[in-house]
Amino acid sequence: MGNVDVIRLDQVRVWTAEGAHLLWDINWTVGPGQHWALLGPNGAGKSTLLAVASGTRFPSSGTVDLLGGRLGEIEIRTVRQHIGMVDPALRLHEWMTVHDVILTGATGSSRLIPGRYGVADEQKAHDLADLLGLATMSERIVGTCSQGERQRVRLARALMPSPRLLLLDEPASGLDLPAREALLSALSELISAQPELTTVLVSHHLEELPPATSHALLLRRGEVVDTGDAERVLASSAVSACFDVPIDVERRHGRWYARASAAWSPARSSVTSG
């Protein structure tokens, strides 16, 4: 199973019932142990592509293989058991403790299910809290946690079933600088501790990518601008084409940084907000 593609999309298109196309002819292969960045402007189709990669949305045409099985031919609920999802929109019960929220990840429920958690589950929840810098707050009520701490709780919860694939949908969205850096540090610790884990992280910002990012896919208006090795793809020319703005990209100490070129003028740009 180690050599089986984790995600494989061939000529995938997605359109709405009204006929609006969201994805066009997407070809994308994610191998085991790879760490992907999925980047693009608002409306590029990132969330739609992530939904396809999680098996929660079927393509309108083309084929999707997840963890070695093809959508439409496999029991999708079984496949989803091996896919972890970190979504900032996931609502956490504020009256639960950090430990208990993490523990619910073992069953995928929103609340604790009496009698369903054994000693191994309890220990794993403690181990994940320790790995992600949450050990000292295990008994804290979630309602007292910051947004950054809650994101790490969501990450630990998603890891409880030992997924083979971890999808992160803009995990640093809304976080201030210290919280973002704490989250990226936790992701780096996770990737180092679980080298077999495959990750896909969606973002608008190169600064939110962990240093271990190995591959990147740039998406614009539902089409792939470039895909492949992160060192090659996350360069000024491709990123500029993706965001339709002249962008200077550089990498320092393993992290990527992007800024608009000095010659760029917003008045001459076709980019609008939203």
C-alpha positions in Angstrom: 0.0 0.0 0.0 3.0 2.3 0.5 3.5 2.9 -3.2 -0.2 3.5 -4.0 -1.1 7.1 -4.9 -2.9 8.8 -2.1 -4.9 11.0 -4.5 -5.2 10.7 -8.3 -7.4 12.9 -10.4 -7.7 12.4 -14.1 -9.5 15.0 -16.3 -11.7 16.0 -13.4 -14.4 18.6 -14.1 -16.9 19.9 -11.6 -19.9 22.1 -12.6 -23.0 23.2 -10.8 -26.6 22.3 -11.6 -26.9 25.7 -13.2 -24.0 24.9 -15.5 -21.3 27.0 -13.9 -17.9 25.3 -14.2 -15.9 25.2 -11.0 -13.0 22.9 -12.1 -11.6 22.3 -15.5 -9.7 19.2 -16.6 -7.8 18.7 -13.3 -4.9 16.2 -13.4 -3.3 15.8 -10.0 -1.3 13.0 -8.4 -0.4 13.0 -4.7 2.1 10.3 -3.5 2.5 8.9 0.0 4.4 11.0 2.4 4.2 14.1 0.2 3.2 17.5 1.6 1.3 19.7 -0.8 0.3 23.3 -0.8 -2.9 24.2 -2.8 -2.8 27.9 -3.5 -4.9 30.4 -5.6 -7.0 33.5 -5.3 -10.5 33.7 -4.0 -12.9 31.8 -6.3 -10.1 29.7 -7.8 -11.8 26.4 -6.9 -9.6 25.4 -4.0 -12.4 24.4 -1.7 -14.1 22.5 -4.4 -10.9 20.6 -5.2 -10.4 19.8 -1.5 -13.9 18.5 -1.3 -13.2 16.2 -4.3 -10.0 15.0 -2.6 -11.8 14.2 0.6 -14.5 12.2 -1.2 -17.3 14.5 0.0 -17.9 15.8 -3.6 -18.0 13.6 -6.7 -16.7 15.0 -10.0 -19.1 15.8 -12.8 -16.7 14.1 -15.2 -13.3 12.4 -15.0 -12.0 9.9 -12.4 -10.9 10.2 -8.8 -8.9 7.6 -7.0 -8.4 8.0 -3.2 -6.1 5.7 -1.3 -6.1 3.2 -4.1 -9.8 3.0 -4.7 -12.0 4.8 -7.3 -14.9 6.9 -6.3 -18.1 5.3 -7.5 -16.6 1.8 -7.0 -15.6 1.8 -3.4 -17.3 2.2 -0.1 -16.7 5.9 0.5 -17.4 5.8 4.2 -14.5 3.3 4.7 -12.2 5.5 2.7 -13.1 8.6 4.7 -12.1 6.9 7.9 -8.5 7.3 6.6 -8.8 10.9 5.8 -8.5 13.6 8.4 -9.9 17.1 7.9 -8.9 20.3 9.7 -11.5 23.0 9.0 -11.6 26.3 10.9 -15.4 26.2 10.5 -15.7 23.0 12.6 -17.7 24.1 15.6 -16.2 23.1 19.0 -18.4 22.7 22.0 -17.1 25.4 24.3 -18.1 23.7 27.5 -15.9 20.6 26.7 -12.3 20.2 27.8 -9.5 20.2 25.3 -8.8 16.6 26.1 -12.4 15.5 25.5 -12.7 17.3 22.2 -9.5 15.6 21.0 -10.9 12.3 22.2 -14.1 12.7 20.1 -11.9 12.3 17.0 -11.7 8.6 17.7 -15.4 8.2 16.8 -15.9 11.3 14.6 -18.7 12.5 16.8 -19.1 16.0 18.1 -19.6 14.8 21.7 -18.2 12.0 23.9 -20.0 8.7 23.5 -20.0 6.8 26.8 -18.2 3.5 26.8 -16.6 4.0 23.4 -13.1 5.0 24.5 -10.5 2.7 25.8 -7.2 3.2 27.6 -5.4 3.3 24.2 -7.7 6.1 23.0 -7.1 8.1 26.2 -3.3 7.7 25.9 -3.4 8.7 22.2 -5.3 11.9 23.0 -2.7 12.8 25.6 0.2 12.0 23.2 -1.3 14.2 20.4 -1.9 17.0 22.9 1.8 16.7 23.9 3.0 16.6 20.3 1.0 19.7 19.3 1.9 21.8 22.4 -1.4 21.3 24.2 -0.3 19.1 27.1 -0.5 21.9 29.7 -4.1 22.8 28.7 -5.7 19.4 28.4 -8.2 20.1 31.2 -9.0 23.6 30.1 -12.4 24.4 28.8 -12.4 25.1 25.0 -14.3 28.3 25.5 -11.2 29.8 27.3 -8.8 28.9 24.4 -7.6 31.3 21.8 -8.3 30.8 18.1 -4.8 29.5 17.5 -5.1 27.0 20.4 -8.5 25.9 19.0 -6.9 25.2 15.6 -4.3 23.0 17.2 -7.2 21.2 19.1 -8.9 20.6 15.7 -5.6 19.3 14.3 -5.2 16.9 17.2 -8.8 15.7 16.9 -8.3 15.0 13.2 -5.3 12.9 13.9 -7.1 10.6 16.4 -8.1 8.0 13.8 -4.5 7.8 12.5 -5.4 9.1 9.0 -3.2 8.4 6.0 -4.2 11.7 4.4 -4.6 15.0 6.3 -6.4 17.9 4.6 -6.1 21.4 6.0 -8.5 24.1 4.7 -6.8 27.4 5.4 -5.8 26.4 8.9 -4.1 29.8 9.7 -7.1 31.8 8.6 -7.9 34.5 11.2 -4.9 33.8 13.3 -2.5 36.5 14.5 1.2 36.2 13.9 2.1 34.3 17.2 -0.8 31.9 16.7 0.1 31.3 13.1 3.7 30.5 14.0 2.6 28.2 16.8 0.4 26.3 14.4 3.1 26.0 11.8 5.5 24.8 14.5 3.0 22.2 15.5 2.6 21.1 11.8 6.3 20.8 11.5 6.5 18.6 14.6 3.7 16.4 13.3 5.3 15.9 9.9 8.6 15.0 11.5 6.9 12.6 13.9 4.7 10.9 11.3 6.8 10.7 8.0 4.3 8.4 6.4 1.5 11.0 6.7 0.4 12.8 3.5 -0.8 16.4 3.8 -2.6 18.9 1.6 -2.8 22.5 2.9 -5.0 25.1 1.3 -4.0 28.7 1.6 -4.0 32.2 0.0 -0.6 33.0 1.5 2.8 31.5 0.9 3.8 32.7 4.4 1.4 30.1 5.9 3.2 27.1 4.4 5.3 24.9 6.7 8.9 24.4 5.7 8.3 20.7 4.9 6.0 21.6 2.0 7.3 19.4 -0.8 4.9 20.0 -3.7 2.5 22.7 -4.8 -0.5 23.2 -7.1 -1.5 26.6 -8.2 -5.2 27.0 -9.2 -6.8 29.9 -11.0 -10.4 30.1 -12.3 -10.8 26.3 -11.8 -7.7 25.4 -13.9 -4.2 24.3 -12.9 -1.6 27.0 -13.5 1.3 24.8 -12.5 1.9 21.8 -10.3 4.9 19.8 -9.1 7.9 20.3 -6.9 7.4 23.2 -4.6 10.9 24.6 -5.1 10.1 25.0 -8.8 6.4 25.9 -8.7 6.5 28.4 -5.9 8.5 30.9 -8.0 7.8 34.5 -9.0 6.6 33.7 -12.5 4.1 31.0 -11.7 2.7 32.7 -8.6 2.4 35.9 -10.5 0.4 34.1 -13.2 -1.8 32.5 -10.6 -2.7 35.7 -8.8 -2.6 37.9 -11.9 -0.3 40.3 -10.1 3.5 40.7 -10.4 4.8 39.0 -7.3 8.3 38.6 -6.0 8.7 35.3 -4.2 11.7 34.3 -2.1 12.6 31.5 0.3 14.5 32.1 3.5 15.3 29.5 6.2 12.9 27.1 4.6 9.9 29.5 4.5 8.4 31.2 1.5 7.6 34.9 1.4 5.7 36.9 -1.3 5.1 40.5 -2.0 3.9 42.6 -4.9 6.6 43.8 -7.2 7.7 47.4 -6.7 6.6 48.2 -10.3 3.0 47.0 -9.7 0.2 49.5 -9.4 -3.3 48.5 -8.1 -4.9 51.0 -10.4 -3.6 49.0 -13.4 -4.5 45.6 -12.0 -7.5 43.5 -13.1 -7.7 42.0 -9.6 -10.7 42.9 -7.5 -11.4 42.2 -3.9 -13.4 39.3 -2.7 
